[in-house]
Amino acid sequence: MDLVTGSFAGRFARVEPRRTAAGFVTGLLTDLEIKTCWQLAEQAGHGRPDAMQRLLYRAKWDADAVRDDVRKVVADRFGDPDGVLVVDETGDLKKGMHTVGVQRQYTGTAGRIENAQVGVFLAYASRHGHTLIDRRVYLPKSWTGDRDRCEQAGVPDDVAFATRSELADDMITAAAQALVPARWVAADEAYGNNTGLRARLRELRLGYVLAVSCDHLVPIDGGKTRCRADRLVEALPATAWTRRSAGDGSKGPRFYDWAWLADVGADGDPDDDGRHSLLIRRNNLTGELAFYRCWTPGPAALAQLVRVAGVRWIVEESFQAGKGQVGLDQHQVRRWTSWHRFTTLALAALAVLAICAADTRTADRHTQPDMIDLTVNEIRRLINVMLIRPTRSIAYRLRWSNWRRRHQARARRAHYARRLNLEIQP
């Protein structure tokens, strides 16, 4: 734990917020069902939640600088020249309209349009391990076009509208500039269909395996014509398909049938000297198809592209671990700065679990080859049992229960008064 939290201790000028930040990350690693400032403060032994709230709202520290430190720790521990950067988004369902970025929008969390806040995240994956390393909150045009609303949520004046693909571009570029060792980028079709993002990755000389939609137009005949991806499948002979594993899943190797069209045209960049191709995945049970636009600055084998396509799923695992283990989606904050601070500390806690799991996995392969690898879930349970071990008196628990009830009573009175004022206004 000290490897991660100690990496950003110097970002706090005063000892109090430094200790609070360490307690915050420790609290995120506990088995608390809800991980808000109230619960984290009680877990840390504080008399009130003020210090935890101040850490997210008013304390002087730079969340982006701490993010950089966490990213460096992950790159140092998991770094590999064949590493993969994976981008994806996740939504948190929210009530009201005042939380930064919230509006009615589609989110995969619910699988439909809901009142939600969407964050775009970047993960790093290599043969050593994987975890999330960066984050951006998505601001719809309904926010960036309303400066008063942005001001109330603390959004900086220089923040303009950016698409989710542009946020992904920003994070990938920052990782490349920070020399995070990566050769590949993977993403789903929401990002793969974006021409600008693909062009940017080629500028960065990052190979990519990006999912695209079935109606994506693929350049063929040296770029002279374009054909829908699903139409190209119709002309493929049976010999074009080969069965390969996209990596191990929870139930073993994930086998699919793959076809590779290695002679598709470029996107129209005259200076493009790389190799474009289209990768097609077919579920050997259902026949369902998936398509990937691929580009590499040099020669690449089918096995490499298949591996990268399979690595994309690690971001889903990271979201599941982030939300289920360290409360990534449990922030109850409304403002821009607070969201970035909470999320950054959650990434730090997730990095602790990922690094511990990788370290034990390396050791167990030599000492306990007959056991499965320790999972992130089990690592967190062991941290609680062996390190945190909360031992608080009944009087202490009752004092916190009384504080919560008093605070909730004040909040209810204020809420009722506000509702009454709104109802009596003409």
N, C-alpha and C positions, 0 to 999 in steps of 0.2 A: 504494500500500500504506500509506503514511504517513497518508493521509486517514482510513483506518479504524483502524489501530493507534494512531495519534496521538490519536484521539478519546477513548480510554480510558486513556491513559498516566497521567493524574492519579489513577486509581483505586488505584494502588500507592504506598504510603507510602515504600517503599525502592527504590533503583535496581536492586538485584539481581533481584527478581521482575519488575520492569518490563522489564528486558532479556530475562529468560527468557521472558516472555509474548510479546514480539516475535519471539524465536527460535522459539517454539512455533508461532505463526501462520505464520512463514516456512517452517518444516518441513512444515506441513500443505500448503503450496503446492508442495512439491517433488514429484519423480516417484518417491518412495519407494513401494514396493509395499505395505508395512505401516507404519502411522504410530502407533506406540506410543511411550512415553517413551524406551525404549532407542534406537529408530531416530532419533527426533527429536533426542535428545541427541548422538548420533554425528554427525548432519548438522550440528548447531550447533557442533561442535568441542569439546564438553565431554569431560572425562576419564571421567566417570561419569554415570549417569542421575539422580543425586540431585536436582539442581536442577529438572529437569522434573517428577519425581515430587512434590517438595515443592510445586511450583506448583499441582498438582491436589489435594494432600492437606492440607497444613498452612500454607501461606503465607496471610497475611492480606489478602484482597481479596474483594469482593462480586461474584459472578458475575451477579446480577440487575442490578446497577448498570452493569456492562460491557454486558450485554444491552441495557439502555436506551440506552447510547451508540451501539451498533451500529444499533439501530432508528432512532435519530434521524438518523444519517448516511444510512441508506437512504431515510428519508422526505424528507430534504433533497434528495437527488440524484434520486430517482424520484417524489417527491410530485406528485400530480395530483388535482384535485377529483373526478375520475371514477374514482379508484383502487379496487381490489378487494382485500379481505382474503380469503384462501383458507385454510381449515383442513383438515387431514388427519392421519392417523397413519401410522407406519411401525414395523415390528418388526425387532429384531435377534435372531437365533438365538443362544442362550447355553446353555452346559453348567452343571450344578450348580444350586444353589438359593439361593446367598448373594448374588448380584448384585442390587442394588436393583430391585424390581419384577418379577423373573423368576418365572414360573410357566408351566405348560402352558396356553396360550391361543391363540386364533386370531390369525394374523398374515397379512396379505396378501403379505408378503415370501415366505413359503413356500406360501401358498394353502391352508393347513390348520392344524390345531392342533399346535403345537410348543412346546418349552420356549423361551420367548422373553421379551424385554423390549420393551415398547411405549412409544414416545414420541409425543406429540401435538404437532404443529407448526403455526405460523401463517406464511403467506407473504404478501408484499405484491406487487401487480402493477399496473402502469400502462403507458401507451404508451411510457414511458421505459425500462422494464426491470422485472425481478422477481427476488426472492430470499427466503429464509427470514428471519424477524425475531424469532421467539419459539419457546419449547419448554417442554414439561412432560413429566415422566416419569409414566406411569400406574402407580398402586399398586393392585393388586387387593385385595379384601377379605381374602384370605389373608395379606396383609401388614399392612394397617391394623388387622386384628383380633388381631395378634400383636405386642404392644409390645416384647417382648424381641428379636424378629427385626428390628423397625424400629430399635431402639437399636443393635444390632450393625452395621447398615448406615448409621448416622448420620442417620436420618430425624428431623427435628425433632418434638418432642412435640405441636406444634399442628397437624401435618398429619393430616387425617382423610381418609376415603375420599371420592373424587370420581369421578364417571363421566367418560368421555372427553368427553361433551358439556359437562359442567360445566367441565372444563379448557379446552375451546375457548371457552366463555363468559368465563372468567377472562382469557384472552389477548386476546380481542376487546375486552373492556371496558378492559383496560389500554392497548391501542392507541388506543382512542377517547379515553381520559383524557389520553393523551400527545399528542393532537391530530394523530395520523397522518392525513393527508388521504385519506379513503376515503368512497365513497358506497355501496359494495356489499359483500356477503359471499356467498361461494360455498362449497359443500361437497358431499360425496357423501351418499348416503341414510342412512348411519350417523348423520349429524348432522341431516339434513333431516327425518327422521322424529320428531325430538325436539321436542315441543310447547313445553317450557320454553325451549329455545334460540331458537326462532322468536319467542316472546314477548319475550325479552330483546333481540333485535335490533330489534324494533319500538320498545321503550322507548328504545333508543339512536338511533332514527330512521335506521337503516341499512337500505337496501333489500337484498333478498336474492333469490337464485336458487338454491334448495337442492334437490338431487336427493331424491326420495322413492321408496319401493318401489311396485311395481305394485298391491299390495293396500292402499295408503294410502287412507284414507277422506277424500274431498274434500267439503266443505260445498257444497251446491247449493240452488237455490230459496230464495235469501236465507238460507241456513244452516238451513233447516227439516229437510232430510234430508241424509244422507251417502251417497256412492257410491264404490265402488272406482275408483281412477284408470284401471285398464285397461278397466273397463266403459264409461267415458265415451267411449273411443275408438270403440267399436262404433257409436255413434250419429252419428259425424262424417261429413259428406258429403265427397266428393272435393275440393270447392272449398275446404274448410277448411284444406287443406295448402298450404304454400308452401316453395319450396326456397331455403335461405340457407346461407351459410358461417358456421361457428362460429369462424372464424379460420384463419390459415395454419398448417399443420403442416410436417413435414419434406418432404412430397411435394406441397405446394401447399395450396390452400384445402380445408377440410374441409366439404364440402357434405352437408347433411341436409335431410329434409323436416320442417317444423315446423307444429304447430297450436297455437293460443293461445285458451284459454277465459278471457276477461277478466272474467267475471261470477260467479266462484265466491264462496262466502260467507266470512266471517271465522272466526277460531278461537274466537270466543265472548267476546272482549274488548269490553266496552261502550264503552270510550273509544277504540277503534281507528278512526281517521279515514283510514286509508290505503287502498290499492287492492290487493286480493288477486286472484290469477289462477293458472291452471295452464298450464304450458308443456309440450308433448309433442314429443319428438324421435323421428323414425323414420329408421332407416338405409335409404337408398333401394336398397341392394343386398340386404340380408338381411331387411329388415322389422322388425328388432329395435327395441323401443320403450324410451324412457327418459322419466321424468316429473319435473317440477320444480314445487315450490310457490314462488310468487313473491309478493313484497310490495314496494310502493314507497310512500313518504310522499306522493308527488305523481304526476302523469301520467308515463307511460313508454311508449316505443314498443317494438314487437316486436323491432326491430333491437338495441336496448339489452339486452334480456333474453337474446337469442341470444348476443350478445357475452360477457356475463357467464358464461353457461353454458359457453361455450368456454374462458374464462379459467381455469376450475377445473383444467384439465390442467397448468397451469404448476407446480403443487405437485409433480406427479409428475416433471417435469423437474428441479425443484430437489432432490428426493430423489436422483435419479439423479446429478446433479452433485455433491451433497454427499457421497454415498458413493463415487462413482467418482473424484472429483477432490481432495477434502480430507479423506477418511477419517472421515466422520461416523459410520460404523458400526464403526470400528476401535478404539474405546476399549476398553481392558482394565482397567476400574475397577469396583469393586463398590459403592462408597459413594455416598450421595445427593449430597454436595457435589462429589465428584470428577466424577460424571456431568454435573452442571450446568456445571461449569467447563470440562470438555473440550468439551461440546456448544456452549457459548457461544463458545469460541475457534474451533471449526469454523464456526460461523455467521459469525464475523468474517472468516475466510479465504474463505468462499463469497461474502461481500459484496465483498471485494476483486476477485474474478473477475467478479462481476456488474457492478460499477461500471466496471471496465476495459473489459469487453465493450461496455457502453453508450456509453462515451466514444469508443471506436474506431469504433463503429457510426455515431455522429453525424458523426465526421470523414470516414469513408470515403464516406458518401453524397454528399459534395461533391467529394472528390478521386479516388475510385475507384468510380464507379457501376457498373462492369462486373464487380465482384467480389462474392461472397456475403459476408454479415456474418461477422466473426470470432466463433467460438463460444467458450464458456467453456473447453472442452477445449483449443482452440488458444491461448487467452490464457494458460492455465497453462503450456503448453509453451514459449511465448515468454518468460514470466517466468523459467523455468528456464534457458533458453538464453542470455538476454540479461542477467539480473540476478543469479541465484543462483550459477550456474556452480561447483559444488563441485569444488575441487582439493585433494585430500587425498593424502598420501604413502602408500606401501604399508605402511610401518612403523605409521602411524596406524591403517590399516584392520586390520592384524594385531593391534594392541593391543586394539582393540574386539572382535575375534573371540575373543581369549583371555579377555577379561573375560566375554563372554557364556557361554563354555564353562564357566568356573569357577563363575559364578552358577548356571547350569543344573545343574551337578553338586551344588552345595549344596542347591538346591531338590529335586532327585531324592532325595537322601539323607533330607531332611526328610519328603518325601512317603512314601517307603518306610517310614520309622520310624513315621509316623502310621498307615499301613495295618497295620503289624505290631501296634501297640498295640491297634487296633480288633479285630483278629482273635483276640488272646489274651485279650481281656476276656471274662468269663463272661456 
